[in-house]
Amino acid sequence: MSFGFTLAKAVSALSTQVLRHVFRRPAGNFPGKIALYLDKNLLAHLRDRMEQGSILVVGTNGKTSTTLMLDYLLDISGKKVCCNKTGANLDSGVATALLQIPKNESGKRVADWGVFECDEMWLVRILPQLQSKYVVLTNLFVDQTDRFGDISNIRKSIVSALKQSPQTTLIYNADDPNSHGIADAVDNPKIAFGVEKRCDADEPQAFKQACPRCGKQLEYSMVQYEQIGKYACSCGFASPACDYKVTNPRVSDTEVSFHLSTEHWKLAFWAPHGALYMIYNMGLFATVGLVIGCDKEAIDKTMKDFDAHNGRAQRAQVGNHPVFINLTKNIAGLNQNIDLVCKSEGRYLKETGSSDAVVAVFINNKEGDGFDASWVDSVAFEKLAPF
């Protein structure tokens, strides 16, 4: 290896020790950042540390939960996993995780798998170097427009990344036309996941979505939420036949259940996590778990045990009051959270005969989530009127 790589490892190790033991910081980002300054090809030099390959999880919503569930799944399956668990999802966070793999008995820093959450616009810097075995694409919604611009910019960037790693298999949410538009534009091996039937009794508002191929407005035969559903365009772009598909979906504010099917088999799954989007999160996670060879029992255990402990879909009890906390960063996510609040709090009020319900929304327009918070103007806050 080059002198730059050797120096990068040494400086990274030193900065990790200083940050952890002097400043009491997690050292989840800076060691990799400074190492990348010293060796711009650092990720390529480190990819052999993952003996079975790596999985990159990318998308607007659900990538943190999916990454953490895959990390847990592989861990309980007896695999040694390298993962950017702190959510540092730029190239520096991935580099830091790889540099900090603990040494084994032979003194080598190796893992079986790497599982990394990846920012949508940074995939093009990470994937070409890692040449990952899989990219998991959860969905693409309008998000952080002051940083990303139009959503077509994100699609083009992800397409460019995949074209530079042609052996990478794309596992994607085919019910999202933005994600399918990416799959449609690349020659990589692809695995399509989707939900065959409507999950919610309430008919969602019709959504206007431009065709990623020609720009015309898509026609929908079924809408789940936002642009997610079954769609077609006169140019021939349409919902594909799914390799893994959810059938018999059932959703409440506290749990989801479904069958995951291929042309050869059907498996039943249940998770104690409510909301419509959880059908997609859990269904896509189960798909990835089966594709990489994990047992159904381990997937079931992961779904049952999973708790991100990071403000995502967390429930607590404060005195006599149940509290639900969730993090959201865009229109689609907040609309789904509002729907969940209306159902869960409505049920709580009906059961208790109480009118004591409070909904609090806190908006952050700091750098990490985008300075432009005008997206909240498009959120369906009127649904909260009863509260």
N, C-alpha and C positions, 0 to 999 in steps of 0.2 A: 504494500500500500504506500501511498505518497506521504511525504513529510507533513503536508497539510492535514491529512486524515489523522495521522498520529498526534499532531499538535491539537487538533480539534477534540479528540478523545481526552487528552490530558487536561486541557482547559475546562472542558465540560465537567469532568470529574471533580476538579478543584472548586468550580463555581457551585456545584451541587452540595459539596460539603460545607462551604461557607454559608450558603443560603439556608440550609437545614439546621446547622448547629450553631451558627452565630446569630443569624437574623430570624430563625424559627419560621422560615417560609417553606412552602411545599416544593419549591424548585421544579414546577411542572412545565415551565416554558423557557426561561432564560438560558439554561445550560444548552439547550438545543439551538437557540437563536444565535448565541455566540459561536457555537461550533459550526453552524452553517456559514457564518462570515469567513471562517478559516478554510472550509472545504465545501464548495457549492454543490458537489456531488456526494455529499455525506449520506443521503438516504440510499443512494445506489450502493454505496460501500457497506451499508448496514443491513441490506435486505437479506443477506445470507444468515443473519441471526434468527430468522424465522424459518424453521426447517420444513414446515408444511405449507408455508405461504402466508399471505395476509389478506384481510378483508377490510375494505374501506366502506364506511357507511356515510352516505351523503343525502341531502334533501332539506327541505324547509322545516318541516315538522316531523318529530319522531326519531331523529337520528341519535340523540343522546340516549333515549330509552332503549332503542334497538341495539346500540353499541354495548351498553352496560349489560343487557340481557344476554347477548352473545358471549361477552366476557365471562359471565357467571355460568352459562351453559357449558362452555368449553372447560371451565375450571372444575365443575362437578363431574365432567366426563373424563377427568384424569389428565387433561392437557395443561401444559404450562403456557400461559398467555401473556403477551405484551399488549397493553392497552393504555390509551391516554384517558384514564378515568376522570381526571379533573376537568375535562371538557376543553382543554387547550387544543383546538382543532385546526390550527395552521401547521405549516411544515415544521415550525420550531417545536410545537407540542409533540408531533409524531417523532421527530428526531430525539427529543428529550426522553420519551418513553423507551425508544430503542437503545439509547446510550445507557439507560439506567436498569436494563435487564440484570437481575442478580446473577452472579456467577454460579455455575453448577459445580459438582464435585471435581470435575476436571479443570476447573478454573476458567471455563468458557462462558461467555454471556450469550446464551441461546434460549429460544422459546420454541414451542411447537407451532403456535399461531401468533400472528399479530392481528389485532382488531382495533381499528382506529376510526373514531368520528372525524369527519373531514368537512371543512367549510366548502360550500359549493364552488366558490371562485378560486379556491386554492387546490382543488383536485388536479388542475392542470400542472401544478408545480410538484405534486406528490406522486400521483399515479405513474407518470413516465419513468420515474426513478425506481419506485418500488416494484413495478410490473406485477401488481397484486393479482391474486388468483380470482378474487371476486370484488365487484363493486355493487353495493346494495343501494338502490335509489328509491327512497320512500315516497316522495312527492315533490312538486315544485309549485309554490304559491307566490303571489306578489309579496315581497319582503324587502325591507331596508332599501327602498328605492333610491335614497341618496347615495348609497354605496354600490348597489347592483345595477341601477337603472332599470330598463325594460327587462322583463323576464326572458326575452329572447337572447339577451346577453349571457344569462346563466346557461341556457341550453347550448349555445355555441361553445362556451368554455368547457362544459362537460363533454360535449362531442369531441372537441379537440383533444382532451385528456384521454378519452377512450381510444381514439385513432392512434395515439402514440403508445398504446399498450394493447395491441390487437389480440393477444391471447387471453386477456381478462374477460371473464364471464360477467355479464350485466344481469343482475336479478332486480326486477323493477316492478313497480305498481302500474299495471297496464290500464287500470281504470282512470288514471290521471293522463290526459292527453299531452301534457307537457313532458311527462316522463316517457310516454310512448313515442313522442316526437324525437326524443334523443335516441331511443332504441331503433327507430325507423331510419335514422341518419348514419348508423355505424354498422360495420360488418362483424363486430365482436360476437362471440357466442352469447345467446340471450335466453333467459328464463323469465317468462311472464307470469305474474301473479295478479289475481283479481277476485272480486266478489260477485257472484252470479245473480243474487236477488237483492231487492231493497231491504235495508236493515231496520228502517224506522217506519212506523205507521203514519207519521206526519209527512205530508207531501212537501218537499223542500221547494223553495222558490227557484224558478227556471234560471239557469246561469248562462250568460253569454261568454263564449270562449272561441277565440280565433283558432283555426286549424294551423298547427305548426308547419304543415307542408306547403299550403297555398295561401293562407291568410283569410279564407272565407270563414263565415260563422258555422260552427259545428251544430249539427242537429242531435238532440239527445232523446233516446228512448227510455232512459232511466237516470235519475240524478240521486246521488247519495247525499252529498253536500258540496258546496262551492262547485268546482268544475269536475269533481269526481263522479264517475258514472259510466254509462254505456253511450257511445257517441259514434257519429259517422259524418263524412263530408263527401260532397259530390266529386271531389278529386280522387276518391278511393281510399283516403286515410280513414281508418275506423278502428274501433276496439278490436284487438286481436283475440284469437283463441288462446286461452290461458293454459299454461302447462300445469300450474297449481291453482286451484280455484276454491274459494269458500262457498259452501252450500249450507242451507239451513241456518243462517245467522240469527242469533237472538241477542238483543242488547237491552240492558237496563242501566240505571245510574250507578249500580254497584257491581255488575258483572257482565261478562260476555261469554257466549258459547257458540261453537260453529263446527262444521265438518270441513276438513281440508282434503280435497280430492285430486287425483290424477286420473288418467284413463285406466289405470291398473288397480287402484286402491282408494279407500276412504278412511280417514282417521277423525275421531272426535276430540275436541279440545274445549277446555273451560278455563277462564281466568277471572279472579276477583277484582277486576278493574273495569268500571263502567265507562260508557260513552261510545258513540258511533265510531269515532276515529280509532278506538281501541281494537275494533274488529280488524282494521287494516294494520295497525301496529303489531298485534299478536299474530295475525295470519301471515304477514310477511316474515316476521321473526321465525315462526314455525317452519315456513318454507325454507329459509336459509339454513335453519338447524338440520332439517332433513337432507338438504342438498350436500351439506358438508359431512354428513354421516353420523350425526348424533342420534341417540335412542329417543323414542317417543316419551319414555318415562322421564328422561332428563329434561326434555322440553316442557313436559307437564309440571315438573317440580320448579323449573325456572319461572314459568308463568304464575304459579301459586305463590312463590316466595318473593318475587321481585318487588323491591321498594327502592326507588332511586335516592331517597333521602336528600333531594335537592329542590324541594318546592314544586315538584311535578306530581299532580294528582295525589297529594297527601291529605289524610284525614286525621283530625285530632278532636279531643273533647276538652272544652274550656268551661268548667262549672257544669251547668246543665245543658250547655249549648254545643251541638256538633259543629265543627269547623272544617271547611274544605278549602284547600289552598292549591292553586295551580298557576304555573308560569306559562305565559303566551307572548308571542312577539310579532304577530301579524293578524290581518283581518280574519283569515280562515280559522286560525287557532282560537281567537277570542270569541268568534261567533259560535264555535263548537262548545267552548266553555260556558257561554251564556245559555245555550240549549241545555247543557248538563245541569247548570244551576237551577233553571226553571223547573226541570223535572224532579231533581232531588229535593230542592227546597219546597217545591209545591207539594210533594208527597209528605215531607216533614210537617208542613203546616196543616195539611189535612188530617194526619194521624194525631197530632197533638192538640189541634183546635186553637193553635196559637197564631198570632199575627206578628210575632217577634222574630223577624228575619232581616238581616242586614247584608247588603252586597257592597263590597268595597273594591274599587278598581284603582290600581296604582300604575301610573305611566312613567316609564323611564326613557328619557331622550338623551342619554349619555352615549359616548362613542361606541361602546360595545354593542348596543342595540340600534344604533342609528339616530342621528340628530333630528331627523324629520319624523315627527309624531302625528302628522296630518292624516295618516291612515286610519286613525280612530274615528274620523268623520264618517267612514264607510261601514262601521260596525253596527250591528242591529241592537243597539241599546234599548230600543223601544220595547223589546221583549221582557225587560226587567221592570216595566211599569207596575205590575202587581205587587212588587216588593218595595 
